[in-house]
Amino acid sequence: MDRSAEIREFLRTRRARITPEQAGLAPHPGARRVPGLRREEVAQLAGVSVDYYVRLERGRTQNVSETVLDAVALALQLDETERAHLFDLAQPTAARTRSKRPLSPQRVRPVLYRALDALAVPAMVLGRRMDILAANRLGSAVFTDLQARPHRDRNFARYVFLDEAAHSLYTDWEKAAGDCVATLRLYAGRHSDDPQLTELIGELSLHSDAFRRMWADHDVLAHTTGTKHLHHPLVGDLTLDYVALSVEGDPDQTLIVLTPEPASPSAEALGILASWTGTPTIRPHAPEETHTPAS
C-alpha cells in the first residue's frame, strides 16, 4: 500500500467533514470550493505553516514530530482511534526508531481453545486481516456454518462482502459492512506492508462495489463493545451484545464474545440453536495460522 496516498486521503477526508463553524472559525463570505476545512484553515488551527501542512498531507512525514501530529489531530477533531491511525500512517520519529520485524505466524494457544469450548455463548478469535483463527460451535452456527468453509474463506471481510449469506444474516448489512471496512483499515495503518492484506483488499475491491465505496471513506474503527442484530435462517431474529478482548501476547488477536440478554427471546433462540449444533470448536490449520495441540 502507498503510505503517502493513505495519509493524503485520510487527512483530506477528515478535514472534509468539519465546517469552519464546527472548528470555531469565522465563516468566510461567498461559496466555498471545497467541503469542510481548507488546508490553510487546518494549518491555522494546528499552529503550523500552510506549506508544512501541505507537505504533511502529501505524505512527506520525514522527521514530523509527535507534537505536530497531536496538533493536527486536535485541529481535525480526531477521536482516539483516528489519532492512533494517523500516528501509524505518519510514523513519527519516535516510532521509526523501533525495530521492525516481519510478521510472525499467528498461533491460537491451547488454553484459548479450551476457553472457547467452555463458553456457552457464541465466541471466536479474529486475527490479522480479520482472519477467523478459531470459533466455538455456537460461533460457527450463528455465522452460518463457518466449519464448512475452506480455510481461505474463513475471513470476516470475505464473508461479509462476498457471501450472500451475510446479506441475509445482518438486518443492517450496510452498517455491518462499514464497521468491517473501518476495522480492516485500522489494521492496514499498522501493517501496510502485509502482502496478504494487499491481496485481500485487491480481491474485495475487484468483486464488491460496496467495498470500494466504503474503502474510499477512510474511516477507522476499533471494536470494543456493541450490539449485533441478526436474522438467522434457522432460529430467526437474534440481538447479541458483544465484547472484543485483546489476547495477551498477540495484539493482532481479538477474542469476540457475543451474549444475549438473559431470559430474552434471543437467549431462547440461541438455546435452540445450541441444541441443534454439534460441531466442535474450529481449529483451522491454514499455513499461517497453526497451533500446537495441548499435550
C-alpha positions in Angstrom: 0.0 0.0 0.0 1.2 3.5 -0.8 1.6 5.1 2.7 1.8 8.7 1.2 -1.5 8.2 -0.6 -3.1 6.8 2.6 -2.0 9.8 4.6 -3.2 12.2 1.9 -6.7 10.6 1.7 -7.1 10.1 5.4 -6.4 13.8 6.2 -8.4 15.0 3.2 -11.5 13.0 4.2 -11.1 14.1 7.9 -11.0 17.8 7.1 -13.8 17.5 4.6 -16.2 16.6 7.3 -15.6 19.6 9.5 -17.1 23.0 8.8 -15.4 26.2 9.8 -18.2 26.9 12.3 -17.6 23.4 13.9 -13.9 24.3 14.1 -14.6 27.6 15.8 -13.6 29.7 12.8 -15.5 32.7 11.4 -17.3 31.7 8.2 -16.0 33.3 5.0 -18.4 35.1 2.7 -19.2 33.5 -0.6 -19.2 30.0 -1.9 -16.5 27.5 -0.8 -14.9 25.3 -3.4 -14.1 22.5 -1.0 -16.3 20.7 1.5 -15.2 21.2 5.1 -11.9 22.9 6.1 -9.3 24.3 3.7 -5.7 23.2 4.2 -4.8 26.7 5.3 -7.5 26.6 7.9 -6.2 23.3 9.3 -2.7 24.8 9.4 -4.0 27.8 11.3 -5.8 25.6 13.8 -2.8 23.3 14.3 -0.3 26.3 14.6 1.9 25.2 11.7 2.7 26.9 8.4 0.5 26.2 5.4 3.5 24.8 3.5 4.3 22.5 6.3 0.7 21.2 6.5 0.6 20.8 2.7 3.7 18.7 2.8 2.3 16.6 5.6 -1.0 16.0 3.7 1.1 14.9 0.7 2.7 12.2 2.8 6.0 13.9 3.3 6.3 13.0 7.0 10.1 12.7 7.4 11.0 14.0 10.9 7.5 15.0 11.7 7.1 15.3 15.5 4.5 13.8 17.7 3.7 17.3 18.9 2.7 18.4 15.3 0.7 15.2 14.8 -1.1 15.8 18.1 -1.9 19.4 17.0 -3.2 18.2 13.6 -5.3 15.6 15.3 -6.8 18.2 17.6 -7.5 20.6 14.7 -9.3 17.8 12.8 -11.2 16.7 15.9 -10.0 13.1 15.6 -11.1 10.6 18.1 -8.6 8.3 19.9 -8.8 5.6 17.2 -8.3 8.1 14.4 -5.4 9.7 16.2 -3.7 6.4 16.6 -4.3 5.7 12.9 -2.7 9.0 11.9 0.3 8.1 14.0 0.5 4.7 12.4 0.4 6.2 8.9 2.8 9.1 9.6 5.3 7.1 11.6 6.7 9.9 13.8 10.3 10.0 14.7 9.9 8.1 17.9 8.0 5.2 16.2 10.6 4.9 13.4 13.3 4.2 15.9 11.6 1.0 16.9 12.9 -2.1 15.1 10.6 -3.6 12.5 10.3 -7.3 12.2 8.5 -9.5 9.7 5.0 -10.6 10.8 5.3 -14.0 12.5 2.6 -16.7 12.1 -0.3 -16.3 14.4 -1.0 -19.2 16.8 -4.0 -19.7 19.0 -2.9 -21.0 22.3 -4.4 -24.3 23.6 -5.8 -22.6 26.7 -7.8 -20.2 24.4 -9.3 -23.2 22.6 -10.3 -24.6 25.9 -11.9 -21.3 26.9 -13.8 -21.3 23.6 -15.0 -24.8 24.3 -16.2 -23.8 27.8 -18.2 -20.9 26.7 -22.0 -21.5 26.3 -22.4 -18.4 24.0 -21.0 -17.7 20.5 -17.3 -16.7 20.5 -14.5 -16.5 18.0 -10.9 -15.4 17.7 -10.1 -12.9 15.0 -6.5 -12.3 13.8 -4.7 -10.2 11.2 -6.8 -9.0 8.3 -9.9 -10.2 10.2 -9.0 -13.8 9.7 -11.1 -16.2 11.7 -8.5 -18.2 13.6 -10.9 -20.1 15.8 -14.6 -20.3 16.7 -16.6 -22.4 19.1 -19.6 -24.4 17.9 -22.2 -21.6 18.5 -20.0 -19.0 16.9 -19.8 -21.2 13.8 -23.5 -21.8 13.9 -24.5 -18.2 14.3 -22.4 -17.1 11.3 -23.9 -19.9 9.1 -21.5 -22.8 9.4 -18.0 -21.4 9.4 -16.8 -25.0 9.9 -17.8 -25.9 6.4 -15.9 -23.1 4.7 -12.5 -23.5 3.1 -9.7 -22.2 5.2 -9.0 -19.3 2.9 -12.7 -18.2 3.2 -12.6 -18.1 7.0 -12.0 -14.3 6.9 -14.7 -12.0 8.2 -14.2 -9.4 5.5 -14.6 -12.0 2.7 -17.6 -13.4 4.5 -19.4 -10.0 4.8 -18.7 -8.8 1.3 -18.5 -11.9 -0.9 -21.0 -14.3 0.8 -24.7 -13.8 0.1 -25.5 -15.4 3.4 -24.1 -12.3 5.2 -26.5 -10.0 3.4 -29.4 -12.1 4.8 -27.9 -12.6 8.2 -27.3 -8.9 9.1 -30.5 -6.9 9.5 -28.4 -3.7 8.8 -25.9 -5.1 6.4 -24.6 -1.6 5.3 -23.6 -0.8 8.9 -22.0 -4.2 9.5 -20.1 -3.9 6.2 -18.9 -0.3 7.1 -17.7 -1.4 10.5 -15.8 -4.3 8.9 -14.1 -2.0 6.4 -13.2 0.5 9.2 -11.7 -2.2 11.3 -9.7 -3.6 8.3 -8.4 -0.1 7.5 -7.2 0.4 11.1 -5.2 -2.8 10.7 -3.9 -1.6 7.4 -2.5 1.5 9.1 -0.3 -0.7 11.3 0.7 -3.3 8.7 0.6 -1.5 5.3 3.4 -3.8 4.0 1.5 -7.0 4.7 1.3 -8.8 1.3 -1.7 -10.8 2.3 -3.5 -7.6 3.2 -2.8 -6.2 -0.2 -4.1 -9.4 -1.8 -7.3 -9.2 0.3 -8.0 -5.6 -0.4 -7.4 -6.2 -4.1 -9.8 -9.2 -4.1 -12.6 -7.3 -2.3 -12.2 -4.2 -4.5 -12.4 -6.4 -7.6 -15.6 -8.2 -6.6 -17.5 -5.7 -4.5 -18.6 -2.2 -5.5 -19.7 -1.6 -1.9 -16.3 -2.4 -0.6 -14.6 0.0 -3.0 -17.1 2.7 -1.9 -16.6 2.2 1.8 -12.8 1.8 1.5 -12.6 5.2 -0.1 -14.2 6.8 3.0 -11.0 6.1 5.0 -13.0 5.6 8.2 -11.3 3.6 11.1 -12.9 1.7 14.0 -11.6 -0.2 17.0 -14.2 -2.7 18.1 -14.7 -2.9 21.9 -18.3 -3.4 22.6 -21.6 -3.1 20.7 -24.7 -4.9 19.6 -25.3 -7.2 16.6 -28.8 -7.5 15.1 -29.1 -10.7 13.1 -31.8 -12.7 11.3 -30.6 -16.3 11.5 -32.0 -18.7 8.8 -32.9 -21.4 11.4 -33.9 -19.5 14.6 -34.9 -16.1 13.4 -34.0 -12.7 15.0 -31.1 -12.5 17.4 -29.9 -9.5 19.3 -26.5 -10.1 20.7 -24.2 -7.8 22.7 -20.6 -8.3 22.0 -17.3 -7.5 23.7 -13.9 -7.6 22.0 -11.0 -8.6 24.2 -7.3 -8.4 23.3 -5.4 -11.6 23.6 -2.3 -11.2 25.7 0.9 -11.9 23.8 -0.5 -11.0 20.4 -2.0 -7.6 19.9 -3.4 -8.6 16.5 -5.6 -11.3 18.0 -9.0 -10.5 19.4 -11.5 -12.7 21.3 -15.1 -11.8 20.4 -17.8 -13.0 22.8 -21.5 -12.5 22.0 -24.2 -12.7 24.6 -28.0 -12.3 24.7 -30.0 -10.6 27.4 -30.9 -13.2 30.0 -34.4 -14.8 29.5 -34.9 -12.8 26.3 -36.3 -14.2 23.0 -32.7 -14.1 21.7 -31.5 -16.2 24.6 -34.2 -18.8 23.9 -33.4 -18.8 20.2 -29.7 -19.2 20.9 -30.5 -22.2 23.2 -32.5 -23.8 20.4 -29.6 -23.3 18.0 -27.2 -24.8 20.5 -29.3 -27.9 20.9 -29.2 -28.4 17.1 -25.4 -27.7 16.9 -22.9 -30.4 17.5 -19.8 -29.1 15.6 -16.6 -28.8 17.6 -14.5 -25.7 18.1 -12.9 -24.6 14.8 -9.2 -25.3 14.7 -8.0 -24.1 11.3 -4.7 -25.4 10.0 -4.1 -22.7 7.4 -0.4 -22.2 6.5 -0.1 -19.0 8.6 -2.4 -19.8 11.5 -1.3 -23.0 13.2 -1.3 -24.2 16.7 0.4 -26.7 18.9 -2.0 -29.2 20.4 -2.2 -29.5 24.1 -0.2 -32.4 25.5 
